[in-house]
Amino acid sequence: MDFRTHYEEFKVQAKDLGEKVKSLIHEGNVRRIIIKDEKGNTFVEIPVSVGLVAAVAVPVLAAVGAIAALVANFTIAVERTGEPPAAEVPTVQPNGPAQN
């Protein structure tokens, strides 16, 4: 398998920001989380390592909660490693019989 870095973006409201970041931190293939406002300005970049434990995640989530009070809507950009989702995987069609 060929593992590559790929990116996803999610639009979330301020009330859902903390829960979405928390769920992303608990996924195993997330390398970095970038939180942006509606205009694309970056508020915070969170490097996520495999060893991110609860003691480290708590202050990060507290900061995310404080950021959520500033703006109503956010975009979360996620850098992942691993196989891209099925929609991004190029498909190769098997060669059929030659048609004349």
C-alpha positions as CSV (number, residue, x, y, z in Angstrom):
1,M,0.0,0.0,0.0
2,D,1.2,3.5,-0.8
3,F,0.6,5.8,2.1
4,R,0.5,9.5,1.4
5,T,-0.5,12.8,3.0
6,H,-3.9,14.1,2.1
7,Y,-6.1,17.0,3.3
8,E,-9.7,17.4,4.2
9,E,-11.7,20.5,5.3
10,F,-14.7,20.6,7.5
11,K,-17.0,23.6,8.1
12,V,-18.3,23.7,11.6
13,Q,-20.2,26.1,13.9
14,A,-18.5,27.4,17.0
15,K,-20.7,25.2,19.3
16,D,-19.4,22.1,17.5
17,L,-15.7,23.1,17.2
18,G,-14.5,21.5,20.4
19,E,-16.2,18.2,19.8
20,K,-14.9,18.0,16.2
21,V,-11.3,18.7,17.2
22,K,-11.6,16.2,20.1
23,S,-12.8,13.5,17.7
24,L,-10.0,14.3,15.2
25,I,-7.4,14.1,17.9
26,H,-8.6,10.6,18.8
27,E,-8.3,9.3,15.2
28,G,-5.0,7.6,14.5
29,N,-4.1,9.1,11.1
30,V,-4.4,12.8,11.8
31,R,-1.0,14.7,11.7
32,R,-2.1,18.3,12.0
33,I,-5.3,20.3,12.6
34,I,-5.6,23.9,11.4
35,I,-8.5,26.0,12.6
36,K,-9.5,29.0,10.3
37,D,-12.2,31.6,10.5
38,E,-14.7,32.3,7.7
39,K,-12.2,34.5,5.9
40,G,-9.5,31.9,5.8
41,N,-7.4,33.4,8.6
42,T,-5.6,30.8,10.6
43,F,-6.3,30.9,14.3
44,V,-4.3,27.9,15.5
45,E,-2.3,24.9,14.1
46,I,-2.3,21.9,16.3
47,P,0.4,19.2,15.5
48,V,-1.1,15.9,16.5
49,S,1.3,13.1,17.3
50,V,0.5,9.5,18.0
51,G,1.6,10.0,21.6
52,L,-0.8,12.9,22.3
53,V,-2.2,11.9,25.7
54,A,-5.1,13.3,27.6
55,A,-2.8,15.5,29.8
56,V,-1.7,17.3,26.6
57,A,-5.0,17.3,24.9
58,V,-6.9,19.0,27.7
59,P,-5.1,22.4,27.4
60,V,-5.4,22.2,23.6
61,L,-9.2,21.6,23.9
62,A,-9.5,24.5,26.4
63,A,-7.7,26.8,23.9
64,V,-10.1,25.6,21.1
65,G,-13.0,26.4,23.4
66,A,-11.7,30.0,23.9
67,I,-11.3,30.4,20.2
68,A,-14.9,29.3,19.6
69,A,-16.1,32.3,21.5
70,L,-14.5,34.6,19.0
71,V,-16.2,33.6,15.7
72,A,-19.4,31.9,14.7
73,N,-18.2,29.6,11.9
74,F,-14.9,27.9,11.3
75,T,-13.2,25.7,8.8
76,I,-11.1,22.9,10.1
77,A,-8.3,21.7,7.8
78,V,-7.0,18.3,8.6
79,E,-3.7,16.8,7.3
80,R,-3.9,13.0,7.4
81,T,-1.5,10.2,6.5
82,G,-2.6,6.8,5.2
83,E,-4.8,5.7,2.4
84,P,-7.0,8.5,1.0
85,P,-10.7,8.1,1.3
86,A,-12.3,6.0,-1.5
87,A,-13.4,9.1,-3.4
88,E,-9.8,10.3,-3.8
89,V,-8.3,6.9,-4.8
90,P,-7.9,6.7,-8.6
91,T,-9.5,3.7,-10.0
92,V,-8.0,1.6,-12.8
93,Q,-10.5,-0.1,-15.1
94,P,-9.3,-3.6,-16.2
95,N,-8.7,-3.9,-19.9
96,G,-11.6,-5.5,-21.6
97,P,-11.4,-7.4,-24.9
98,A,-10.5,-5.3,-27.9
99,Q,-13.5,-4.1,-29.9
100,N,-13.2,-3.7,-33.6
